């Protein structure tokens, strides 16, 4: 596994723990559809939450959330529609969130949860 992949997996584990501690139900992780992958699909009544996780080892290349471009958000929407089309459960609200994780060389990871980014 490349270093970037390992950092990404680390960030996803941190994000899952963060969401779980806040009462989110994790429905899927790393769900693959025709247009790519959704990192986390969660629910917290009454909403379905599609979560993109971005992780960096520092801020030298900018804040992790800056990597979630309009193109990426469009892909997330298409994938969410595909996932929803396969479900029997109705969700009256669908929200798209970004969780940024910065993993410094020492100390705890810094987590920022941006809700309803689109």
C-alpha positions, 0 to 999 in steps of 0.5 A: 500500500502506498503512503497516500493510501495508508494516510487515506485509510487512517483518515477514514478510520478516524472519521468513522470513529468520529461519526460513531461517537456522535450517534451516526449509524454507518450504513456502508464504507467504500461503496463502489458505483459506476462513477467511483466510490463513496467513502462513508454512507451514514444515517442520522435521523431523518437524514442520509449523509454521504461523507467524503473523507480527505486526509493530509499529513500537514497543511503544506498543500492546503486544507484537506477540504479544498481537495473536494472540488465541484467535479468531485461533488457532482460525482458524489451526487451521481453515486448517491443517486445510484446507491439510493436507487438500490435501497428500500428505505426512504430518506426524506433528507440527503446531506453531503458532508466532508470530514477533513483529517490532518495527521500531524507528525506528533499528537492527535489527529485534527478532525473538522466536519463540514456539514451540508457542503452542497 
